[in-house]
Amino acid sequence: MAGTLKNVTDADFDAEVLSSDKPVLVDFWAEWCGPCRQIAPSLEAIAAEYGDEIEIVKLNIDQNPDTAAKYGVMSIPTLNVYQGGEVVKTIVGAKPKAAILRDLDGFVTIKPVA
């Protein structure tokens, strides 16, 4: 799945995210958002490395405004971690991969740098 993260929509958000057995990080983003494009490679790398522990999906806020509004997403990129149908962590703004991984500590087992 490297190189492409799954896209979710208002229609399938409950089934794909809220009903998931494992934590799901949702990247709220838009095409015009530079910082969103900046963090995309980091999220893809995290998905490739830690996909067995956490699912990472993208939600385009322009195409799916209802879910963004429901969760009070006011600025992007916003990364929400959902577990058991609830938001358990919110990360706002573009950060390097290492910082995102630090924020995900507890959801993923951080692998030592070789």
Steps between C-alpha positions, in 0.01 A plus 500: 500500500808723503454821307126529540297541813139391498249781461190504716183703448210633703304195379744230614668676796305308766573160344864569410608701805261482794439124469868406453655244734828692511580870542445709188684824424290723276684766302255788440643671191424690178661522155591869545672446839880517466576366852261209431703403194818548706405237761350248254831313440555470877150358548554253217829389657335459842218300338755274330699445822222484757198387296457193718445724806320806364299571186560834327235647272439836334181708498475787251316775689383675182330185374386383847412806707252325731756281678748788533226719651381222733849472652566874509788498253578871458852489354685248290690284508324354803577139592246334728560158651178305554478199727178326596301758304643798694765763431787411736770729355511811282812625322472837321746636248781364287770315694793282400454123505692462829271750674187329367634166626566653844138620503388146411694343788258269677323416175808362324814336628776733390772306322858592590692683232757264349 
